[in-house]
Amino acid sequence: MLGFENQPRLLAIFPYTAEARSYISSNNFDLDAILTNPLFERVREKGKERVLSSLRDMKLGEQKLYNSEECKVELLSFIVSRMMASVIGDRFLINRLAVTEGKVAEERLNGDYSSMLVPLAREFGIDPQPWGDDYRLKFTAFLKYSSKMRSPEWKLLYQKMDHGYVVVGKLRLTRLVEQAITDYLSERLPPYTDAIRNSLRREIAEVTEALESIKKEYQRDTLGEIEPARYPPCMREILRQIQNSENVPQMGRFAIVTFLHAIGMTPEQIFEVFSSVPDFRAEKTRYQIEHITGKISSTEYSVPECSTMKSYGICHNPDTLCAQPWMKHPLTYYKQKGKKPRAASRKQQPDKPR
Ligand code: SF4
C-alpha cells in the first residue's frame, strides 16, 4: 500500500491503486445510488467525459480538486468510466481509455507528483532500487513492460546493466510505470450486471455513437474504405477458397480474420464470410473470431507478415507489387493499392510506402 488512504486528492489522482480500491470498498458506496440517484449525476457525467476524451485523444482535463467532495466525484467518475468500457466491451475503446489514463499518470509523475514514482512503480511490481541518480531494476520487470515498446532503445541489448539489473533514469522509469498502468487497465475490467447496463443506457448510447464515428474516421485515415479490389493476392485466394467451400488451413483462417479486422470489418461481418466454410461450426467460429479480434480477449492479433505467410505456404499468387523489395506485409499491399496514381513524371520510380 502507498500510505495515502487518507489523502482524497491522491486517491482521485491515482484511482487505480490498491489504496483507492480499499477506500471505495471501506466506504460502502452505494453502487445503485451512483448509477441512478440525481445526486450522483456529476459522477456519471464525468465518467462519460473520461471515456469520450480518451476516444477523441484529448487530455482528461486539468482537474480542479479543491475539496474532498470534488476528489470523491473524480474518483467515482473513474469507476463509472471503467464500467462503461466493460459494458461496451469494445477492445479499441478499452485500450484507448487505458492508454489515456497511462499518459495522464506519466505527465503527473513527471510533474507535481514525482514523489509518487517509486511507490507507484513498487505497486506494479517494478521495485526500483536507487542507483546514484538513477534506478536499477530486475531485468524481468524491465522486460515485462519494455517489450511493448517498439523503439530499439528499449531493447535489453542496449541497456546499461549492473550485476544482472537494468539501470534506468527517472524518465524511463516513469515510462515503464505508464506502461504498467496501461496494461493493468487494459487487461482488467470490472464485472457488470444488466442493472448497470440499464442504468447507464443513455451515457453508453452516447459513447457508442462517438466510438463508431471515430472508428470510421480512423479507418478512413489509415486504410480508407473497405475495397476488395485492393486485397492482396494471398487474401483473395483464401477468400476464394472459403467461398468455394474448400477447406482453408488454420493459419489461412487466422490470416484472413486478422486482415479483414485490420481493414475495418466488424467481427459480425467476418463471421458472415466464414459461414460457407465446410466444417463451419457457428459457436466455435464466433469464439475464434472474437478472440483473434480482441473482442473477448486482451489481445488484438496482428496480420502475419509476408515472411510468415510464405513459411506457412499461404503466400498465394504473388504479383508484381508483391515482388517489390519493400513489400513485407499484406497491409502494405492494401495501403499501396489505395494510393492515388502518381503524376506521370513520377510514375517510373514509385516511392517506398511510408
Ligand atoms: S507477398 Fe505478401 S502480400 Fe503478396 S501474396 Fe505474398 S503474403 Fe500476400
Residues whose N, C-alpha, C, O or C-beta is under 5 A from the ligand:
A	BS01	SF4	P232 P233 C234 C306 M309 C315 H316 N317 P318 C322 H329 P330 Y333
